[in-house]
């Protein structure tokens, strides 16, 4: 596997990296294991200063860190700046809250003075994607650094510079050697690392195929996992929706990060009373997009991450059209050799279409017409995935009532989807399991150890231990 930064706007090969040797992998695991043993009984407070320093680095170096993202995977510079700031906020959130979240919890019990103590689990393996190279890493690193779990990680082969830069920022923040180690490894090496007895958990964000492969190995060796595997998120326009709000948000919900977002809206499910207006407005918005240099503030749509991704998306669109879908709109061609995919709107996708229910990872909107809200909910749930979703309705209350009936992990009502440190992130069905961020995220890889104490054994009147059942 070649780890190589190729600028998707210029097609320039910027830098190629050598794969990690077996000796370096072994050294990294050994350092992580030694650090875990040091951290096992250290207070959470001892690690908090590093998170605060890391947040400061991301704030102080926002522009230079953002430029790396734009070069690595083509992200608009303004969006890259936003990703860097979000990383700082995540580090700050766990610096502020980790001690309270991880404090022992007392349990009222006849067995004695009982409490759950939250201890590190051990060295973790993280496998992370290219679309948000820093954010995906900070999402797993910050809470687990607070817990005391060292991490080795494999980043995407097309964003290696982001991986190196993130690792360097953690080191400069004062994290000890072994706290976070980037490994340029092959998939075979990933399997071997997961199998290693020093690895106690695996976190993956990626494709369904990648999730299956990692879970096969993790399951075989009984390793705990969290999985975020993408989605076909629904954007429901309810019968009583305010169309001014809908029309303002819908284009952003599909085109942000060039549509390469697991939680971006991919299926627009529109009630009949709004369908024509919605299509007309979305077409106008897609037509007004300016494709160009992602470093140029005038550019509103960046290239896709790679030639391979662009070609895959084109094959999906072609398959949808061959299956009977209609290309309602395709953006005018752009005079550039960059890996741009022209914003496209597809309609008339029926259930027998090969792309029905499939994730299209790029600036392609699928629009479905339904009679009413009930049909919208049914269509939203007719999917193998369940990561996120958006509902626009006449009020927050009526929208929330619809949202609660959608089989998915996250829903945003009358607003743009967002990822914030305090909000749990994760899905259901083939979108994966487990949660990152928020209060739940910090417990993904924690040993919640029960400790029950008494000064003397508590015997019952017959001289036996008080037990609720006979054994």
N, C-alpha and C positions, 0 to 999 in steps of 0.2 A: 504494500500500500504506500503510494507516494504522498507525502505531506508537502503540499505546495501552495503558496499564495499566488493566484493568478487574478489580476485585477479584471473584473467582469465588464468594466467600461472600456478599458483600453486593450484588453486581452494580453497585457504584458505579464510574463512570468516574473514575479517580483523576487521570490526567494523559495528555495527548496531545502527541506530539512531531512537529515538522516534519521532513520528509524532507531529506536532505543535498542540497545543490545540486551541479550538475556542477563548479562552481568549487571547492567544498570537497573533493570527491572528488579532483580533480586536485591540489590543494594537499596532501592527505593522502598520495597516491602519491609525490609529489615529495619530501616530507619523509622518507617511508620509504626511498626510494631513496638519498637523501643520507646517511641514517643507516647504511644497509647498507655504503656505501663507507667510512664512518668506522670501522665495526666490523670490516670484512673482515680486517684483520690485527691487531686488538686481542686481547690474551689473554682467555681465558674468565674468569679471575679478576677482571677489571675489572668484570664484570657481576654477580658473585655477591652483593655487598652489597645490591643492589636486591631480589633474591629473598628475602634474609633479612628486610629491612624489610617487604616485602609480607606475608610470613608473620606477622610481628608485628602488622601492621594487622589481619589477619583474626582473629588470636587476641584482640587487645585489643578489637575492635569486633564480637565474635561476635553479640551480641543484636541490635544495630541492623542489621547486614548481613542477619541471618536474617529479620528482620521485613519487609525489602524483598522477599525471596523469597516469603514467605507472602502478602503483598499482591499481588504480581505474578501468581503462578500457583496460589495456594491451598495450598501445601505445609504440612503440619503444622509448627508452630513448632519442635518438638523435632527433627524431621527436617531442617529448615532449619538449625538450629544444627549438626547433624552434617555437613551439606554444607559449611558455612563452615570448620569445623575440618579437614575433609579437604583443602580448598584450601590451608590453611596447611601441612599435612603434605606436599603435593605440592611447594610452593615450597621447603620445607626439604630435601626429598629431592634435588632438582636442585642446590640450593645446596651440599649435602654431596658430591654425586657427579659433577657435570658435568665438573669438571676432569679427573678420572681417566678418565671415559668417553670424553672427547674428545681425550685425549692421543694423539699419533702412535703408530702401530703399526708396528714394524720387521718387514720381510719378508726372509727368507733367500733370496738370489737370486744367480745367477752374473752377473747384469747389473751388479751394483754394490751400493752401500749403498742399499737401497730401503726406503721407508716410505710408509704411508698417512697423510696429514694431513687432519684434519677441519675444513673451513671452512664458513662460512655459505653458503647457497644464494642468498638474496636475499629480497625482500619476498614475504610469503605472504598469501593471502586465506583467511579462515576463515568458514565458514557454520555457525552453531551453533543448537541447539534450545532449547525452553522448559522442558523437564522438570527439568534441573539447570543453571540459568542460569550460576552461578559455576563449578561443577566442570568443565563442558564447556569453558569458556574457560581455566581454569587448566591443564587437561590439555594444551592446545595452546600456551598462552603460556609457561609456566615452562620447559619444555625448549628451546623455540625462542629465548627470551630469552637463555638461557645460550649457545646456539649462536651467536647474533648475527643472527637473522632477524627483521626488523621485521614486524609483522602489521597488516593492516586487516581488520576483521570486520563481518559482518552478523549480528546476533542476531535471534531470533524476534520477530515483530511484536507478540506479546502480552506480552513481557517486556522492554520497552525500558528501564524503570527499572533493572533488574538490570544491563543492558549499560552504562548511564551510570555506575552506582555502581562496577562493576568497573574500568572505564577510569579513573575518578577515583582508586581505590585504587592502581592501578599508577603513576599520575602522582605521587601523594603519597609513594609508596615511593622516588621519585627517578629513575624511568625517564626518559630524554631524550625530547623531543618527537619523535613519529614512531615510537616503539617499539611502541605499541599504539593504534590509532585506531578508534573505533566509528563506523560509517557506517549511518545510517538510509536504506537504498537500496531500490529496486524490484528485481524479478528481472531486468528488462532491464538495469538498471545493474550488477547482479552479473555478468551475462554480459560486459558491456563491460569491467568491471574485470579479469576473468579473462583476457580477450583482450589486455589491455595488456601490452606487452613487459617492463614492470618487475616484473610478477607472475611468480614462478618456481615457485609451488606452491599447491595448494588443499587445505584440510582441511575435510571436511564430516561432520557428524553429523546424520542426519535420516531421511527416508523413502526408500524405494526409488525413488519417482518423482523426488524431489529429487536423488538420486544420479545417476540417468540423465541428468537435465537438465544438471547441473554437469559430468558426465563428457563429454557431447557437446561442450561448449564447450572444456573442458580438453584433450580429445583432439585437437580441431581445431587448437589452438594449441600442442600438445606440452608441456603443463604437468603436472608430477608431481602425483599426488593420493593422499590417504588417505580412505577412506570407511567410516563405521560407520552401517549402514542398518536397524537393528532386527532383530527375530527372533521366532521362535515357540518359545522355549526349552522343552525337555523337563525334567520333574521325574520321574525314574524311581524307582519303589518296587520294588526287587528282591525276589525270592522270600524271601531271608533277612534282609530289612530289620528293624531294630528299630523297631517302630511307635510307641513312646513318643517316640523322636527325630523320626520322620517327622511325627507329629501336632503336635509343638511348632513345627516349622519351616515346614511347608507353607502355613499361612495367611499368615505373614509374607512368604513367597516370592512370593505373589500380590498382597497388599494394600499392601505398602510403597510409599510415594509414590502412594497411590491406584491402584496397579497400572500407573502410567505410567512404566515403566522398561524400557528395551530388553532388559535381561538378566533381567527378572523371569520367573518360571516361568509359562508360559501353557498348556502341555499337561501335565497330570498323567497319567503312564502307569503304571498300577498292575497288578501281577500279581494273578491271580484269588484267590489265598489271602489277600490283604489288601484287596481291592477294597471289600467292604461296610463293613469297619471304617473304611477311609479316608474313604469318603463320609460316613459318620455323624459322624466327628470333624470333617471340614472343614465340614460343615453347621453343627455346633454353634459352631465358631469364627466362621464368617461371620455367624451369627445374633447373636452377642454383641458385634459391632462397634458402636461408638457414633459416629454421624455428627453433626458439629456444627462449631462455631467452631474453625478450625484454630489459633487462638491459645490456646485453652483446653486445658490439660494433660490434661483428662479425655477429650477427643476422641481417638478412635483411627482414624477415617477422614476424610480431608479431602475437599472437593469436587474435581471434576475441573477442569482448567485453564480451561475455557471452555464456553459453551453449545454452540458448534459441535462440540467434541470429544465432549461428552455425547450430542448427537444422532447423530453418526456411529456411536458405539458402540451406541446403541439400534438403529439400522438393521442393524448387523451381527448383533446378537442376534436380531432379528426374522427376518433372513434364515436364520440357523441353525435357528430353530424351524420356519420354513416348509419348510425342507429336511429335516425329520424329527428334529431334535434334541429332547431333553427338558429342560425347565427343572426340574432336580431341586430347586433352591432359589432363591428370590428374597427378599431381605431385606424386612422390613416398611417401608412408606413412612415418610419423615421429614418432619416439619413445618418445612420451610425452603424459601425461594426460592433458596437457593444451588444451584450446579451439581453436585448430588450424583447419583451413579449407584449404585443399590442393588446391593450385592454379590450376584452371581449365580453359580450352578453349573450348567453344561451337561453333559449326558451323551448317549450314543447318537449321537455325531457320526460319520457314516459317510463313506467316501471320496468319495461322490458329493454330499455336502453342500457348498453353495457356500462355507461358511466353513471347510471342512477345510483345514488348512495356512495359514490366514490369521491375521495378527497382530491380536488384540483388545487395544487399548491402554487398559486400565482394569480395574476390579475384577471381572473375569469369568474364572472358572476353567473350562477344558475338561478333563473327566476321561475317560480311556480305559481300558478293561479289556483286558488281554492274558493269555494263558495262562502265559507264563513269561518268563524274562530274554531269551531269544533274540527273542521277538516284541516285547519292549519296545525292544530295540536297533533292530530293523527299523523299528518305527513312529517312533522318534525320528529316524531317518535319512531317513524319507519326508517330506522337507520341502525347500522351496526355500531356506530360511534356515539359518544355522548360526552363531549368535553365542555363546550360553552354554548352561549346563545344570547340573542338579544330579542326583546319584545317591545314593540311600540303599541301603546294602547291609550285610551282617552284619559286615564288617570293612573297614578302609581299603583293604586289598590287593584284596579281591574287587570292591569298588566301583571302584577305579582300573582294574581289568581291563575292566570294563564301560565306564568313561569313555573309555578309549583307543580304543574301537571306535565312538564317536559322532563323526559328521562335524560338528564345531563348533569354535569358537575357544577356548572356556574351559569347564572343567567343575569343579564343586566336589563333593567326595565327603563325605557325612555331615556337611555343614555348610551354612550360609546363604551365598549368593553375596555377594561383596564386591569393592569396588574400592579398591585401595591403591596408593600411589605406586610401590612396587617390583614390582607385578604388571602384565605386559603385557596390554593390553586391545585386543580386535579379533576379527573373525570371518572366515568363509568363505562361499562360495556368494553368495546375494543379500544377505547381511548385510554385505558389503563386503570390503575388503582393506586391508592395512597395519596397523600397531600403534601405539597411543599408550601412554604411561606405561612404567615399567620401563626396562631398559637399551635395549631396541629402540626405544622411543618417541623417544629423543633423536636417532636416526639417520634419522628419516623424511624430513627435509629438510636433509640435509648433503651437501656436495660432498666426497666422499672422494677427494682428489687424490693421485695416485701421484707421488712424487718419487724418482728414481733418480739417484745422483751417483757420479762417479768423478773422480780427478785427471786422467786421460788416457783416451782411447778404448781399448777392450779389443779388439785385433785378434787374429784367429786366425792360424795358421801360413801361411795363403794370403793374408793381408793384408786379409781381409774381416771385417766385424763378426760376432761370434758370435751367430747367430740359430737358433732351434729349427726353423724352417721356411724354405723358399725362397720368396721373394716375386716 
